């Protein structure tokens, strides 16, 4: 049997019911039935989630499966141990970048404020031998700013013959993988070309930071701490400008849950430490986040920017209206009874399916959709806040939501570091370097191999 959401004939996963939206199912793949657990699912403890449904035997090659399975604590400790050996030729600078949706997990799990949790996590990683610990919020700043520009450009270019809208977000690797590998055309041309925060952080660390430190990119081992397993898969595809020099932007992704396990099992003496920045000795003064409940806030930021840029309207609070369920919401900008902008947030597979269906039918009322594979958004990623039986720890998640909401919001435009980096690193806001470092391309618009199998 195959996944309800996977349309590939050869997909071997199981159908799930509506109320199991994004829940795990303990169904072995044929390989697992033969006692050979797929490497990816070994990592995910043999659970099949919506967000990793594409990581079934058909959608992830054997080679990818091996590379994903290699991104684990063992890989990380191997680098730490080599750094302790006399052979300096094998030493690497270890940099860890933490996603903002991971910090509330550590805070809730260890009953700390989010600031104390970040200092504890940073202190723990440094006590192990990590040299730098960064926050990926700066990379999300770039991703949102580039998405804002792209939306305005698409809106102005849009016409019946060559539709440039809707624009669909591309920061969630679970969704992008699904769009690329299963849906292909007509969905991929609608994906925003701005790279995800993880991909941009890879460029910042292996390109900008490496140059600043006079290091070759392959002398840096870059780890991302993330809320989901899907980001391990994403790390394999990062086309950073440094790739030609034999170094990926991200060498290893560890989930928040994997790091928490290391913290619980470790007996190292931890001295709390402040997060580093990419700018020499400057330390991160204050944690901040983007608007949006459990995501990096693409919808809210792009909505405000577009309202101002296209209609000269100042939007204060963004008001969401729940439609079919709490994971499908709508935001509109109206003037004199006319809808000027219609945005939606679609989280979880059921809602994604509806979006895609409407898109195919040509009855699509939205200019923009923030798409996330996990119901509830990134705080509910499958690499954190899980009970022993692989279900969401609802009490912990509730606590995490409160903690995340209390982090101060800062507009990406307000970051002086970002403005400086545009000039210093990318030669301006509209240069070829911006295109290379901050944008990507997707499969298509040609037909994917199995697109004929799609049942709309
Ligand atoms: S919604 Fe967030 S946590 Fe879930 S798969 Fe996408 S990026 Fe990962």
Boltz pocket constraint, residues with backbone or C-beta under 6 A from the ligand:
constraints:
  - pocket:
      binder: B
      contacts: [[A, 51], [A, 171], [A, 172], [A, 173], [A, 174], [A, 175], [A, 227], [A, 228], [A, 229], [A, 230], [A, 231], [A, 294], [A, 372], [A, 373], [A, 374], [A, 377], [A, 378], [A, 379], [A, 380], [A, 381], [A, 382]]
      max_distance: 6.0
